[in-house]
Amino acid sequence: MTTEEEEKTTAAARSVRRAVVGRLSWGLADQAASSMSNFVVGFYVARSLGVTAFGVFSLAWVTYGVVLGASRGLATDPLVVRFSGVSHTAWRGAAARSTGAALTVGAAVGAVCLLIGLALGGGVGAAFACLGVVLPGLLLQDAWRFAFFAAGAGRKAFVNDLVWGAALVPALVVAARVDSVAAFVLAWGASAAVAAAYGLLQSGVRPRTAEARGWLREQRDLGYRYLVENGSLSGAGQLRSYGLGVIVGVGAVGAVRGAELLLGPFLALLMGLSLVTVAEAARVLRRAPHRLGGFCLLLGGGQAVAALLWGAALLLVPDRLGEFVLGGVWPSASELIVPAALGVAGAGLGTGAAAGLRALGAARRSLRAQLFASACYVVGGLGGAVVAGTVGSAWGVAAATAAGSAVWWLQLRSALRERHRNSIPEVRTS
């Protein structure tokens, strides 16, 4: 190879690295904007309504997490795996059907939540009824984010979340006057609906709800496995929250959510990376398959170290500052910092392997790993609660995430060996 050819190769490699860093940076910026909206609502409810009302809000929140996982599994995860880096025409068609599927899921499950909320009555029932009303907008807004990252247009996702944050401010002012959990749920969801509508203008794509069934049928080999995988993940969190509320009390649910808010900046980092890691892993697989394992290890190890550093920093926060941020939730939440940080570190390590498995299209292996991890999460969280209350539940979850992370990496190693033996790409590009 001549000197000129070497220089061209080096320049091309640098260009690729800059592009990857740019896409990852937009992922972090977008998640920072999205998390800011969620954290503002959480902090305000915690400070304004107390630990019990915050527990009610948290129950609605984890229910939304279950539905969000289902929507991503059926609609947007297959989009990211199979339509990252494809032609614009292919992306537009897939994005229209994918967002249509997300909107359909939101409308169907939202109607169920509304009926359940009306049947329950009281504060919990009102929160769930309001959640049912706002679910379609929430899921469509999230679908736009994934669609933009699949297209390599992370900047649009970031702007969309900024719109959500701007719409949230006046919505919270109105909710504060009502001073109820249901009002804050409506404010949070209505502002997301504004951003979802703006996504239509950004993309120039109209969600095709009539083609939602066709999308589900075309992507069923990945979609239904990802549905179970995501459902087990978010469902495990919901079971833990409901079980913790029964075993210890609703206040314990608020304490756990408070600890999660303290870890919020790092969780924003982890979730922001998750928006782009699968798409980036898929690109690495196409261009340099032998580098996929190292890429995933760098992702997971970096997130684990960052979680531990953030947890150490939280231990230095004075009580006065903690009480200013979380109000009456701070004393109980601060006791959970160490186990919560360890749990997030374990989860962060596992996400690197999860990105690799999804890029490989190894849905069976990722499903096995997720089911094992979710089972450990529920057993550890509820078993710990029985033994030692809220703190015991947090330590149980920390142990569970470590075990789950080990299984994720074992499955990725097996998938990489299998692919090397077969030498057959598992990811469709169109």
C-alpha positions as CSV (number, residue, x, y, z in Angstrom):
1,M,0.0,0.0,0.0
2,T,1.4,3.4,-1.0
3,T,1.7,6.4,1.4
4,E,-1.2,8.1,-0.3
5,E,-3.4,5.0,0.1
6,E,-2.5,4.7,3.7
7,E,-3.4,8.4,4.3
8,K,-6.7,7.9,2.6
9,T,-7.4,4.8,4.8
10,T,-6.5,6.7,7.9
11,A,-8.7,9.6,7.0
12,A,-11.6,7.3,6.3
13,A,-11.2,5.6,9.7
14,R,-11.1,9.0,11.4
15,S,-14.2,10.0,9.6
16,V,-16.0,6.9,10.7
17,R,-15.0,7.4,14.3
18,R,-16.2,11.0,14.2
19,A,-19.5,9.9,12.8
20,V,-19.9,7.3,15.6
21,V,-19.0,9.8,18.3
22,G,-21.4,12.3,16.8
23,R,-24.3,9.8,16.8
24,L,-23.5,8.8,20.4
25,S,-23.3,12.4,21.4
26,W,-26.8,13.2,20.0
27,G,-28.1,10.1,21.8
28,L,-26.8,11.4,25.1
29,A,-28.1,14.9,24.5
30,D,-31.5,13.6,23.5
31,Q,-31.8,11.4,26.6
32,A,-30.6,14.3,28.8
33,A,-33.5,16.4,27.4
34,S,-36.0,13.6,27.7
35,S,-34.9,12.7,31.3
36,M,-35.0,16.3,32.3
37,S,-38.8,16.4,31.6
38,N,-39.3,13.2,33.5
39,F,-37.2,14.2,36.4
40,V,-38.8,17.6,36.7
41,V,-42.2,15.9,37.1
42,G,-40.8,13.4,39.6
43,F,-39.0,15.9,41.7
44,Y,-42.0,18.2,41.8
45,V,-44.4,15.4,42.8
46,A,-42.0,14.2,45.5
47,R,-41.6,17.7,47.0
48,S,-45.2,18.8,46.7
49,L,-47.3,15.7,47.6
50,G,-45.2,13.6,49.9
51,V,-43.9,10.1,49.9
52,T,-47.3,8.3,49.8
53,A,-48.7,10.3,46.8
54,F,-45.3,9.9,45.2
55,G,-45.8,6.2,45.6
56,V,-49.1,6.4,43.7
57,F,-47.4,8.4,41.0
58,S,-44.7,5.7,40.8
59,L,-47.2,2.9,40.4
60,A,-48.6,4.7,37.3
61,W,-45.0,5.4,36.1
62,V,-43.9,1.7,36.2
63,T,-47.2,0.7,34.5
64,Y,-46.2,3.1,31.7
65,G,-42.8,1.5,31.6
66,V,-44.4,-1.9,30.9
67,V,-46.5,-0.5,28.1
68,L,-43.5,1.4,26.7
69,G,-41.5,-1.9,26.7
70,A,-44.2,-3.6,24.7
71,S,-44.4,-0.8,22.2
72,R,-40.7,-0.7,21.7
73,G,-40.5,-4.5,21.3
74,L,-43.3,-4.6,18.7
75,A,-42.7,-1.3,16.9
76,T,-39.3,0.4,17.3
77,D,-36.8,-2.3,18.2
78,P,-37.2,-4.1,14.9
79,L,-37.0,-0.8,13.1
80,V,-33.7,0.0,14.7
81,V,-32.2,-3.5,14.1
82,R,-33.3,-3.8,10.5
83,F,-33.6,-0.2,9.1
84,S,-30.5,1.6,10.6
85,G,-28.4,3.0,7.8
86,V,-30.7,2.0,5.0
87,S,-32.0,4.2,2.1
88,H,-34.2,7.1,3.0
89,T,-37.1,5.6,1.0
90,A,-36.9,2.3,2.9
91,W,-36.6,4.2,6.2
92,R,-39.7,6.3,5.5
93,G,-41.9,3.3,4.7
94,A,-40.7,1.4,7.8
95,A,-41.0,4.5,10.0
96,A,-44.6,5.1,9.0
97,R,-45.6,1.5,9.8
98,S,-43.6,1.4,13.0
99,T,-45.0,4.6,14.4
100,G,-48.5,3.5,13.4
101,A,-47.9,0.3,15.4
102,A,-46.8,2.3,18.4
103,L,-49.8,4.6,18.2
104,T,-52.1,1.6,17.9
105,V,-50.6,-0.1,21.0
106,G,-51.0,3.2,22.9
107,A,-54.7,3.5,22.0
108,A,-55.5,-0.1,22.8
109,V,-53.7,-0.3,26.2
110,G,-54.8,3.2,27.0
111,A,-58.4,2.2,26.7
112,V,-57.8,-0.7,29.1
113,C,-56.0,1.6,31.7
114,L,-58.9,4.0,31.5
115,L,-61.5,1.4,32.2
116,I,-59.4,-0.1,35.1
117,G,-58.9,3.4,36.6
118,L,-62.6,4.2,36.5
119,A,-63.3,0.8,38.1
120,L,-60.8,1.4,40.9
121,G,-61.7,4.9,41.8
122,G,-59.9,7.0,44.4
123,G,-56.5,8.5,43.9
124,V,-54.9,5.4,42.3
125,G,-57.8,5.0,39.9
126,A,-57.7,8.6,38.8
127,A,-54.0,8.3,38.1
128,F,-54.5,5.2,36.0
129,A,-57.4,6.7,34.1
130,C,-55.4,9.7,33.2
131,L,-52.5,7.5,32.2
132,G,-54.8,5.7,29.8
133,V,-55.8,9.1,28.2
134,V,-52.2,10.2,27.6
135,L,-50.6,6.8,26.6
136,P,-51.0,7.2,22.8
137,G,-49.1,10.5,22.8
138,L,-46.4,9.2,25.1
139,L,-45.7,6.1,22.9
140,L,-45.8,8.0,19.6
141,Q,-43.3,10.6,20.9
142,D,-41.0,7.8,22.0
143,A,-41.4,6.1,18.6
144,W,-40.2,9.2,16.8
145,R,-37.1,9.3,18.8
146,F,-36.1,5.7,17.8
147,A,-37.1,6.4,14.2
148,F,-34.8,9.4,14.0
149,F,-31.9,7.5,15.5
150,A,-32.4,4.7,13.1
151,A,-32.1,7.3,10.3
152,G,-28.9,8.7,11.9
153,A,-30.8,12.0,12.6
154,G,-30.3,12.2,16.4
155,R,-30.4,15.9,16.3
156,K,-34.1,15.7,15.4
157,A,-34.8,13.5,18.4
158,F,-33.0,16.0,20.6
159,V,-35.1,18.9,19.3
160,N,-38.3,16.9,19.7
161,D,-37.5,16.3,23.4
162,L,-36.7,20.0,23.8
163,V,-40.2,20.7,22.5
164,W,-41.6,18.3,25.1
165,G,-39.7,20.1,27.8
166,A,-41.0,23.5,26.7
167,A,-44.6,22.3,26.6
168,L,-44.2,20.7,30.0
169,V,-43.5,24.0,31.8
170,P,-47.0,25.6,31.4
171,A,-48.6,22.2,31.9
172,L,-46.9,21.9,35.3
173,V,-48.1,25.3,36.3
174,V,-51.7,24.3,35.7
175,A,-51.1,20.9,37.4
176,A,-49.7,22.7,40.5
177,R,-52.9,24.6,40.9
178,V,-54.9,21.4,41.0
179,D,-52.3,19.8,43.3
180,S,-53.1,16.1,42.6
181,V,-51.3,13.1,41.2
182,A,-53.8,12.8,38.3
183,A,-53.1,16.4,37.3
184,F,-49.4,15.8,37.1
185,V,-49.9,12.6,35.0
186,L,-52.0,14.6,32.6
187,A,-49.5,17.4,32.4
188,W,-46.7,15.0,31.7
189,G,-48.6,13.1,29.0
190,A,-50.2,16.2,27.3
191,S,-46.8,17.8,26.9
192,A,-45.5,14.6,25.3
193,A,-48.5,14.7,22.9
194,V,-47.4,18.2,21.7
195,A,-43.9,16.8,21.0
196,A,-45.4,13.8,19.2
197,A,-47.4,16.1,16.9
198,Y,-44.2,18.1,16.2
199,G,-42.6,14.8,15.2
200,L,-45.0,14.6,12.3
201,L,-43.6,17.9,11.0
202,Q,-40.0,16.9,11.5
203,S,-40.2,13.6,9.7
204,G,-42.7,14.4,7.0
205,V,-44.0,10.9,7.8
206,R,-47.6,10.1,8.8
207,P,-48.1,7.1,11.1
208,R,-50.0,4.4,9.2
209,T,-52.2,2.8,11.9
210,A,-54.0,0.8,9.2
211,E,-50.7,-1.0,8.4
212,A,-49.8,-1.8,12.1
213,R,-50.9,-5.4,11.7
214,G,-48.8,-5.8,8.6
215,W,-45.8,-4.4,10.4
216,L,-46.3,-6.8,13.3
217,R,-46.6,-9.7,10.9
218,E,-43.5,-8.8,8.9
219,Q,-41.4,-8.3,12.0
220,R,-42.8,-11.2,14.1
221,D,-39.6,-13.2,14.2
222,L,-38.0,-10.3,16.2
223,G,-41.0,-8.4,17.4
224,Y,-42.7,-11.0,19.5
225,R,-39.5,-12.1,21.1
226,Y,-38.6,-8.5,21.9
227,L,-42.1,-8.0,23.2
228,V,-41.6,-10.8,25.7
229,E,-38.1,-9.6,26.5
230,N,-39.1,-6.0,27.1
231,G,-42.3,-7.1,28.9
232,S,-40.3,-9.3,31.2
233,L,-37.9,-6.4,32.0
234,S,-40.6,-3.7,32.7
235,G,-43.0,-6.3,34.1
236,A,-40.3,-7.3,36.6
237,G,-40.1,-3.7,37.8
238,Q,-43.8,-3.5,38.1
239,L,-44.1,-6.7,40.1
240,R,-41.4,-5.5,42.4
241,S,-43.1,-2.2,42.9
242,Y,-46.5,-3.7,43.5
243,G,-45.0,-6.5,45.8
244,L,-43.0,-3.9,47.7
245,G,-46.1,-1.9,48.2
246,V,-47.9,-4.9,49.7
247,I,-45.0,-6.2,51.8
248,V,-43.6,-2.9,53.1
249,G,-46.1,-0.2,52.1
250,V,-46.7,2.4,49.3
251,G,-44.1,4.7,50.9
252,A,-41.4,2.1,50.1
253,V,-42.3,2.4,46.4
254,G,-41.8,6.1,46.7
255,A,-38.4,5.6,48.4
256,V,-37.2,3.3,45.6
257,R,-38.3,5.8,43.0
258,G,-36.6,8.6,45.0
259,A,-33.3,6.6,44.8
260,E,-33.8,6.2,41.1
261,L,-34.2,10.0,40.7
262,L,-30.9,10.5,42.6
263,L,-29.3,8.3,40.0
264,G,-31.1,10.2,37.3
265,P,-28.2,11.8,35.5
266,F,-26.4,8.5,35.1
267,L,-29.7,6.7,34.1
268,A,-30.0,9.4,31.5
269,L,-26.6,8.5,30.2
270,L,-27.4,4.8,30.1
271,M,-30.8,5.3,28.4
272,G,-29.3,7.8,26.0
273,L,-26.7,5.3,24.9
274,S,-29.3,2.6,24.6
275,L,-31.0,4.7,21.9
276,V,-28.0,4.4,19.6
277,T,-26.0,1.4,20.8
278,V,-28.0,-1.2,18.8
279,A,-27.8,0.8,15.6
280,E,-24.1,1.4,16.1
281,A,-23.5,-2.3,16.9
282,A,-25.3,-3.2,13.8
283,R,-23.0,-0.8,11.8
284,V,-19.9,-2.4,13.4
285,L,-21.2,-5.8,12.5
286,R,-21.6,-4.9,8.9
287,R,-18.2,-3.1,8.6
288,A,-15.9,-5.0,10.9
289,P,-17.7,-8.1,12.5
290,H,-14.5,-9.1,14.4
291,R,-14.7,-5.9,16.4
292,L,-18.3,-6.4,17.7
293,G,-17.2,-8.1,21.0
294,G,-14.7,-5.4,21.9
295,F,-17.2,-2.7,21.0
296,C,-19.8,-4.2,23.3
297,L,-17.3,-4.6,26.2
298,L,-16.3,-1.0,25.9
299,L,-19.9,0.1,26.1
300,G,-20.9,-2.1,29.0
301,G,-17.7,-1.6,31.0
302,G,-17.8,2.2,30.6
303,Q,-21.3,2.4,31.8
304,A,-20.6,0.2,34.9
305,V,-17.6,2.4,35.9
306,A,-19.6,5.6,35.4
307,A,-22.5,4.2,37.6
308,L,-20.1,3.5,40.4
309,L,-18.5,6.9,40.2
310,W,-21.9,8.6,40.3
311,G,-22.9,6.5,43.3
312,A,-19.8,7.5,45.2
313,A,-20.5,11.2,44.4
314,L,-24.0,10.8,45.8
315,L,-22.6,9.6,49.1
316,L,-21.0,13.0,49.6
317,V,-24.3,14.9,49.1
318,P,-25.2,16.8,52.4
319,D,-28.6,16.1,53.9
320,R,-29.6,19.7,53.5
321,L,-29.1,19.6,49.8
322,G,-30.9,16.2,49.5
323,E,-33.9,17.4,51.4
324,F,-34.0,20.5,49.1
325,V,-34.2,18.2,46.1
326,L,-36.5,15.4,47.3
327,G,-38.1,16.9,50.4
328,G,-39.5,14.2,52.7
329,V,-38.5,11.4,50.4
330,W,-34.7,12.1,50.9
331,P,-34.2,10.2,54.3
332,S,-35.6,6.9,53.0
333,A,-34.1,7.3,49.5
334,S,-30.6,8.1,50.7
335,E,-30.4,4.8,52.5
336,L,-30.6,3.0,49.1
337,I,-27.8,4.8,47.3
338,V,-25.1,2.1,47.6
339,P,-27.2,-0.9,46.6
340,A,-29.0,1.1,43.9
341,A,-25.7,2.3,42.4
342,L,-24.4,-1.3,42.4
343,G,-27.6,-2.5,40.7
344,V,-27.3,0.1,38.0
345,A,-23.6,-0.7,37.4
346,G,-24.6,-4.4,36.9
347,A,-27.4,-3.4,34.5
348,G,-25.0,-1.1,32.6
349,L,-22.5,-3.8,32.1
350,G,-25.2,-6.1,30.7
351,T,-26.5,-3.5,28.2
352,G,-23.2,-3.8,26.2
353,A,-23.9,-7.5,25.7
354,A,-27.6,-6.8,25.0
355,A,-26.7,-4.4,22.2
356,G,-24.5,-7.0,20.6
357,L,-27.1,-9.7,20.7
358,R,-29.7,-7.4,19.1
359,A,-27.3,-6.3,16.4
360,L,-26.8,-10.0,15.6
361,G,-30.5,-10.6,15.5
362,A,-30.1,-13.3,18.1
363,A,-33.5,-12.8,19.5
364,R,-33.7,-16.3,21.1
365,R,-30.5,-15.7,23.0
366,S,-31.4,-12.2,24.2
367,L,-34.8,-13.5,25.2
368,R,-33.3,-16.2,27.4
369,A,-30.9,-13.8,29.0
370,Q,-33.7,-11.3,29.7
371,L,-36.1,-13.8,31.1
372,F,-33.4,-15.1,33.5
373,A,-32.4,-11.5,34.5
374,S,-36.1,-10.5,35.1
375,A,-36.7,-13.6,37.2
376,C,-33.7,-12.8,39.3
377,Y,-34.9,-9.2,39.7
378,V,-38.3,-10.2,41.0
379,V,-37.0,-12.9,43.3
380,G,-34.2,-10.7,44.6
381,G,-36.3,-7.6,45.0
382,L,-39.3,-9.2,46.8
383,G,-37.2,-11.8,48.7
384,G,-35.0,-9.0,50.0
385,A,-38.1,-7.0,51.0
386,V,-39.4,-10.0,53.1
387,V,-36.1,-10.3,54.9
388,A,-35.1,-6.7,55.4
389,G,-37.7,-4.3,54.1
390,T,-36.9,-1.6,51.5
391,V,-33.1,-1.7,52.0
392,G,-33.2,-5.5,51.7
393,S,-35.1,-5.2,48.4
394,A,-32.5,-2.8,47.1
395,W,-29.6,-5.2,47.9
396,G,-31.5,-8.1,46.4
397,V,-31.9,-6.2,43.2
398,A,-28.2,-5.4,43.2
399,A,-27.3,-9.1,43.4
400,A,-29.9,-10.0,40.8
401,T,-28.5,-7.5,38.2
402,A,-24.9,-8.9,38.7
403,A,-26.2,-12.4,38.0
404,G,-28.2,-11.2,35.0
405,S,-25.3,-9.4,33.5
406,A,-23.2,-12.5,33.6
407,V,-25.8,-14.4,31.7
408,W,-26.0,-11.7,29.0
409,W,-22.3,-11.9,28.4
410,L,-22.4,-15.7,28.2
411,Q,-25.1,-15.6,25.6
412,L,-23.2,-13.0,23.5
413,R,-20.1,-15.1,23.6
414,S,-22.0,-18.1,22.4
415,A,-23.7,-16.0,19.6
416,L,-20.4,-14.7,18.4
417,R,-18.9,-18.2,18.3
418,E,-22.0,-19.5,16.4
419,R,-21.8,-16.7,13.9
420,H,-18.1,-17.3,13.3
421,R,-18.8,-21.0,12.6
422,N,-21.7,-20.4,10.3
423,S,-20.3,-17.2,8.7
424,I,-23.9,-16.1,7.9
425,P,-25.0,-12.5,8.7
426,E,-28.1,-12.5,10.8
427,V,-29.2,-8.9,10.4
428,R,-31.3,-7.8,7.4
429,T,-30.4,-4.4,6.0
430,S,-33.5,-3.7,4.0
